[in-house]
């Protein structure tokens, strides 16, 4: 394990030839950042790497839903500032937590291979069925809409915090179940807690779910990430984010998108949500699996679903 330090413990400049990877302080964020660090180290053993952790506003404000305090961009702004200031040289994010528009000068320089993109149901330890006399812990309207269609008897109560915090609240009896991303649960070695996986046909995941994004500074050479960059992960990321961007949806929007490469084709399933009527519509499309087509098909499906919904095709 490479050395981990807090942002306040380092003041050296980039000229030291140490590449500093910025990460949130949560256990999952550190695990994910370590995955990137280990990948680089295995292929460039002479490269000096250091993990720099920091607390973000999104990790501090836990008593309100993200859409009421600025969206999931609250998880990245401190990391962005560290990149701009030179206190870090790259940041590792869960792509689903990144705003659709990234700051100029701080491009995404690599998308990872995708982990399991599905949402999962987690129950209190020792139980086998959800107890709907208690609320389902959930902070995502996207999940509430789709889970509520599968389980109309469910009622929801806000739950925030990292995975361990949410599991502790669940096991304490405060909730009858909770919904999480399979990718994070698996990366933390907690797969045994999963009660049920929801296929994308049942609950469409958040755009980028299961993909890691490495963000850097314009003008830097990140060639050592070439082997980390994954073609299918990149195509899916571009397609899904184009879908959400077209609908002007942020990370806290119930808009959802899931792409996959199958038999050389790119398949996209998306969810459009209408703020005025609180109604929603899903649809899917196929196209050639290349970067230019990926972004176009994402935007095209978003526009089609919006047009169809407003025309009453729901």
Buried (B, 14 or more C-beta within 10 A) or exposed (E): EEEBEEBEEBEEEBEEEBBBBBBBBBBBBBBBBBBBBEBBBEEBEEEEBBBBBBEBBBBEBBEEBBBEBBBBBBBBBBBBBBBEEEBBBBBBBBBBBBBBEBBEEBBBBBBBBBBBBBBBBBBBEEEEEBBBEBBBBBBBBBBBBBBBEEEEEBEBBEBBBBBEEBBEBBBEEBBBBBBBBBBBBBBBEBEEBBBBEBEBEBBBBBBBBBBBBBBBBEEBEBEBBEEBBBEBBBBBBBBBBBBBBBBEBBBBBBBBBBBBBEEEEBBBBBBBBBEEEEEBBBBBBEBEBEEEBBBBBBBBBBBBBBEBBBEEEB
